[in-house]
Amino acid sequence: MTTILQKKICLLGDFSVGKTSLIERYVYDRFSGRYLSTIGVKISRKSIELNPDTTVNMLIWDLAGSEEFSGVQASYLQGAKGAILVCDLTRPETLNSLKKYHSQLNAVSPNIPIIMVGNKEDLTESIQLTKAQIHEQAMLLNVTYELTTSAKTGKGVEEAFYELARRLD
C-alpha cells in the first residue's frame, strides 16, 4: 500500500532570484525569460514518488521577494514542512539576504529541512558568487545541503526538489 504525504514547502529569496522560474521548470518543465514579479504568494503542486511505497504531494509556495510583503510573509510560512532558500549567482547581495529569510522561517517553522540554491548558473559570464561562498553561508545558517541550479537549462532543479522531498518528515 502506497503512503501519500502532503507537504507544504516554501521558496524564499529576494526579488528576481528565479524562485518562480525554478518552480516553472520543476512543475511544468518550461522556462520563460520574461520577468513577472510575484505578488503575495502563488501555490503550485507536484507529486514525487520517493520509492514504490511513498509519494509526496508537494504544495510549493512561491513567496514574493519584495520588502513590501515581508510583514505578511510570516503568515505564509505557517505550516511549512520544508524550504528552499534561493540566491542569484550574479547578485552577491542576494546571498546575504538569505539570513533574513532563514530567520523569518526559523521563527515560524523551526527545525524544518532547508536547501540552499544558487540560481542562474547558466549566466557564466556574469556569475559573481562561488560555490565556496554559498557553502560558507549554508554552514552559517546550519543548512546541510546546497547546490547551484539553472532554471533556464534545468540543471540541478530536479535534484533540489527531490533532495528536499527526501528530507521531509
C-alpha positions in Angstrom: 0.0 0.0 0.0 1.4 3.4 -1.0 1.7 6.1 1.6 0.8 9.5 0.3 2.2 12.5 2.2 1.1 16.1 1.6 3.8 18.7 2.5 3.9 22.5 2.2 7.2 23.9 1.1 8.2 27.5 0.6 10.7 29.1 -1.8 12.3 32.2 -0.2 14.7 34.8 -1.6 14.9 38.3 -2.9 13.0 39.5 -6.0 14.3 38.3 -9.3 16.5 35.5 -8.0 14.5 32.9 -10.0 12.1 31.4 -7.5 9.1 31.4 -9.9 11.4 30.2 -12.8 12.6 27.3 -10.6 9.1 26.2 -9.9 8.0 26.6 -13.5 10.9 24.4 -14.6 10.2 21.8 -11.9 6.4 21.6 -12.1 5.8 22.3 -15.8 9.3 21.7 -17.4 9.3 25.1 -19.0 11.2 28.4 -18.8 10.2 31.9 -19.8 12.9 34.6 -20.0 10.5 37.4 -19.1 10.3 38.7 -15.6 6.9 38.9 -13.8 7.1 39.8 -10.2 5.1 37.5 -7.8 2.5 39.4 -5.8 1.9 37.8 -2.4 2.0 34.1 -3.0 1.5 31.6 -5.8 0.9 27.9 -5.0 1.9 25.0 -7.3 1.6 21.3 -6.8 3.7 18.4 -7.8 3.9 14.8 -6.7 7.2 12.9 -6.2 7.5 9.2 -5.8 10.3 8.7 -3.3 10.0 4.9 -3.5 7.4 2.4 -4.5 5.7 2.8 -1.1 5.9 6.6 -0.6 4.6 9.5 -2.7 5.0 13.1 -1.5 2.4 15.7 -2.8 4.4 18.9 -2.6 2.4 22.2 -2.2 5.0 24.6 -3.4 4.5 28.2 -2.1 6.3 30.8 -4.3 6.6 33.8 -1.9 7.1 37.4 -3.2 10.6 38.6 -2.6 10.0 42.3 -2.2 10.2 44.1 1.1 6.6 45.3 0.9 5.4 41.7 1.6 7.8 40.9 4.5 5.1 41.7 7.1 2.6 39.2 5.8 5.3 36.6 4.9 5.3 35.1 8.4 1.6 34.0 8.0 2.5 32.4 4.6 5.3 30.4 6.3 2.9 28.8 8.9 2.8 25.1 8.4 5.8 24.9 6.2 7.5 21.4 6.3 10.5 22.4 4.2 12.0 25.3 2.3 14.4 26.3 -0.5 16.4 29.4 0.0 17.3 30.9 -3.4 20.0 33.4 -4.2 21.1 34.8 -7.6 24.7 33.8 -8.5 25.0 37.1 -10.4 24.0 39.3 -7.4 26.1 38.7 -4.3 23.8 40.7 -2.1 21.1 38.1 -2.6 23.2 35.6 -0.7 23.5 37.9 2.3 19.7 38.4 2.3 19.2 34.7 2.9 20.0 35.3 6.6 16.8 37.4 6.9 14.6 34.8 5.2 16.2 32.0 7.2 15.5 33.9 10.4 11.8 34.6 9.4 11.4 30.9 8.6 13.0 29.7 11.8 10.8 31.9 13.9 7.6 30.4 12.4 8.7 26.8 11.4 11.9 25.9 13.3 13.9 22.7 12.6 12.5 22.0 9.1 14.7 20.8 6.3 16.1 23.6 4.2 18.0 23.5 1.0 20.1 26.5 -0.3 20.2 27.1 -4.1 22.4 29.5 -6.1 20.4 30.0 -9.3 21.3 31.3 -12.8 24.3 29.1 -13.2 23.8 29.4 -17.0 24.9 33.1 -16.9 28.6 32.1 -16.7 29.9 35.5 -17.8 28.0 37.3 -15.0 28.5 34.9 -12.1 29.9 36.7 -9.0 29.3 34.1 -6.3 31.4 30.9 -5.9 30.2 27.6 -4.6 32.6 28.1 -1.6 30.7 31.3 -0.7 27.4 29.5 -0.9 28.8 26.7 1.2 30.1 29.2 3.8 26.6 30.8 4.1 24.9 27.4 4.3 27.3 26.5 7.2 26.5 29.8 9.0 22.8 29.1 8.7 23.1 25.4 9.5 21.7 24.4 6.1 23.0 20.9 5.3 22.5 20.8 1.6 23.3 23.4 -1.1 23.7 23.4 -4.8 23.8 25.6 -7.9 21.0 25.5 -10.4 19.8 26.9 -13.7 16.0 27.3 -14.2 16.8 28.0 -17.9 18.6 24.8 -18.6 17.1 22.7 -15.8 20.5 21.9 -14.2 20.1 20.9 -10.6 16.4 21.8 -10.4 15.0 18.3 -10.1 17.8 17.4 -7.7 16.9 20.3 -5.4 13.3 19.4 -5.1 13.9 15.7 -4.8 16.5 16.2 -2.1 14.1 18.4 -0.1 11.3 15.8 -0.5 13.6 13.1 0.7 14.3 15.1 3.9 10.7 15.9 4.8 9.2 14.2 7.8 
